[in-house]
Amino acid sequence: MRPRILRLGVVRVSGRSMTPTLRDGDLLLIAYAARPRLGSLVLARLPPQPDGTPRPVAVKRLTGRDPADPARWWLERDNPREGVDSWLVGSVGADAVLGRVVTRIWPRPGRPRTALPR
């Protein structure tokens, strides 16, 4: 079996859909092609808007498999008042999950919470 090669990248958070975990302007280190983990933050491509306009790539929380189709992932936002997630657009295919958030690198370095408090 060949080892999996991860590419790293940096993305800037735009918007408030992941507050309080992430804030607008945070810089995140992303591991592209990393295996998804339940509860982790991921970089994902959401389905296009109803008129066909593509949505920007987004950071969302990966909360599980779609019960109706286990090959697909369910993504959620941490702020229920802002943004778009699977509750609005449905689950996404595995190819839409581009990478996993490794850590926040600016302005408050450290790992964002991996699960919401219950």
N, C-alpha and C positions, 0 to 999 in steps of 0.2 A: 504494500500500500504506500502510495506517495504521500509525503507530508503536505499538509495544507499550508499554502503561503498566504499570509495576511498582508494586505496593503494598509498603511495607515494614512489618515488624512485629517484635516481640521475643518470644522464647519462652525458657522456663527448662527446662533439661535435668533430667529426673527419672529416676533409675536409673543402672545401670552398664553398659548394653549397648554403649556407644560408648567405654569406656575402652580404651586410655589417651588417645585423641584428645580426648574430652570427659569432663568429670566431672559428677557429680550437683551441680546448683545453678548450673552455667554459664549465663550469659545469652547468647543468640545473636541476631544481626540476620538476619532472613529476608527474601528478595525473593520475594514471592508471585507466581505465574504466570511465574517466570523459566524460561528453557529449561534443561532438565536437561543436565548435563555428566557424562560418564563419570568416575567416581572422586570426584565431589563429594558433599558431604553434603546431604541433602534432608529436608524435612519431608513426611511421608507418612502416609496413612491405611492401616493394615494391615487385612486381612480380619477379620471377627468371629471370636470364639472358637467352638469347636464347638457350644456351647449357644446361639449367636446373640448373646451379649453383645458389644457393640462394644469394640474395643481402643482405648486412648488414641492420639491422634496421636503419631507417633514421629519421631525423627531417625535416619536410616539412611544408609549409603553406597550410592550408585547405581553398580552395577558393570557393568551392561550390559542388553541386550535379552534377553528370554526366547528361547532358540533354537527352542522349539516354537511360539512366537507372538510375532513381532517387534513387534507393537503393544503388548506389555506389557514392564514393567521388572522387573529383578531387583535386590532390595535386600538388603544385608548389614549385620550388626553388626560392630563392630571387636573386641568381646570375645566369643569363642566360648562362654564359660561362663555368660553372662547374656543374658536378653532373647529376643526373637523376630525372625526375619527370613525371607527367602524360602526358605531351606532348610527351614523348618518350615511355612510357610503358602503357599508358591508365589509366583509373580510377581504384580505389581499392574498394573492398567490405568493409562493415562496420566493419567486424572482423579484417581487416588489420590495422585499426586505434586503436593503443594500449593505447594511453593516450594523455593528453594535457599538454603542457609546462605551468607551473605555473609562474616560474621566473628563471632568471639567478642567480646563487648563487656565482659564481667566474669566472673571476677575477673582473668583473664590476657588482656588485649586482644590481638587478633591473629587471623590466619587459621589455622584448624585445618588440619592436613595434608590434602591432597587425595587422597593415595593411601597405602595401607599399605606399609611397607617390605617388601621381598621378601627 
